[in-house]
């Protein structure tokens, strides 16, 4: 159980809950809820399959999408929602990247035992 995967779960849950105390529009609300849920799913995937490198790449991809979403979806003027997206996006990329070496090692270990 990697701390990075638990961090991704917490980030996803926080992102979804942040819609309760930040001012959002339709696009900000849906983006934060959907990407938060996807981040939780990717983190649970990582916890269930520690050798899955794809799940760590999914954390990072979701983080990048989250980081660019305020500009792409037009909610950068909503400071709370935008900053939440930017910070959680950066942290998701960091968590996914930090877990990659361990996921790679688990993946290689799993491949060696299956041959």
C-alpha positions in Angstrom: 0.0 0.0 0.0 1.7 3.1 -1.2 1.1 6.5 0.5 0.9 8.1 -3.0 -2.2 6.0 -3.8 -3.9 7.0 -0.5 -2.9 10.6 -1.2 -4.7 10.3 -4.6 -7.8 9.0 -2.9 -7.8 11.9 -0.5 -7.2 14.4 -3.3 -10.1 13.0 -5.3 -12.5 13.1 -2.3 -11.3 16.6 -1.4 -11.9 17.8 -5.0 -15.4 16.5 -5.0 -16.2 17.9 -1.5 -14.7 21.2 -2.4 -17.7 21.9 -4.6 -19.7 22.4 -1.3 -17.6 25.4 -0.1 -16.3 26.9 -3.3 -18.3 29.0 -5.8 -18.8 27.0 -9.0 -20.6 27.2 -12.3 -21.9 24.2 -14.2 -18.6 23.5 -15.9 -16.5 23.9 -12.7 -18.9 21.8 -10.7 -19.1 18.9 -13.2 -15.4 19.0 -13.9 -14.5 18.9 -10.2 -17.0 16.1 -9.5 -16.1 13.9 -12.5 -12.3 14.3 -12.3 -12.4 13.9 -8.5 -14.3 10.6 -9.0 -11.9 9.5 -11.7 -9.0 10.2 -9.5 -10.5 8.1 -6.7 -11.2 5.3 -9.2 -7.6 5.4 -10.5 -6.2 5.4 -6.9 -8.3 2.4 -5.9 -7.1 0.7 -9.1 -3.5 1.4 -7.9 -4.3 0.1 -4.5 -5.9 -3.1 -5.9 -3.1 -3.7 -8.4 0.2 -2.3 -7.1 2.1 -3.4 -10.2 -0.1 -1.4 -12.6 1.9 1.4 -14.0 -1.1 2.5 -16.1 -3.0 3.5 -13.0 -0.2 5.9 -12.0 -0.1 7.4 -15.5 -3.9 7.8 -15.1 -3.3 9.8 -11.9 -0.9 12.1 -13.8 -3.2 12.5 -16.8 -6.2 13.4 -14.6 -3.9 15.9 -12.8 -2.9 17.5 -16.1 -6.6 17.7 -17.2 -7.5 19.2 -13.9 -4.8 21.8 -14.1 -5.8 23.0 -17.5 -9.5 22.7 -17.0 -10.1 26.3 -15.5 -8.7 27.8 -18.7 -10.2 25.3 -21.2 -13.6 25.2 -19.6 -13.8 28.9 -18.7 -13.9 28.9 -14.9 -10.5 30.6 -14.2 -12.3 33.7 -12.9 -13.8 31.6 -10.1 -10.8 31.8 -7.8 -11.8 29.1 -5.4 -12.7 26.5 -8.0 -9.7 27.4 -10.2 -7.1 27.3 -7.4 -8.6 24.1 -6.1 -8.2 22.6 -9.6 -4.7 23.9 -10.1 -3.4 22.7 -6.7 -5.1 19.3 -6.7 -4.0 18.8 -10.3 -0.4 19.5 -9.5 -0.5 17.3 -6.4 -2.1 14.4 -8.4 0.7 14.6 -11.0 3.3 14.6 -8.1 1.6 11.6 -6.4 1.4 9.6 -9.6 5.0 10.4 -10.6 6.3 9.5 -7.1 4.5 6.2 -7.2 5.9 5.2 -10.6 9.2 3.7 -9.4 7.4 1.5 -6.9 4.8 0.5 -9.4 7.5 -0.3 -11.9 9.3 -2.5 -9.4 6.1 -4.3 -8.5 5.3 -4.8 -12.2 8.7 -6.3 -12.8 8.5 -8.5 -9.8 5.1 -9.7 -10.9 6.4 -10.5 -14.4 9.4 -12.4 -13.1 7.2 -14.6 -10.9 4.8 -15.4 -13.7 7.5 -16.8 -16.0 
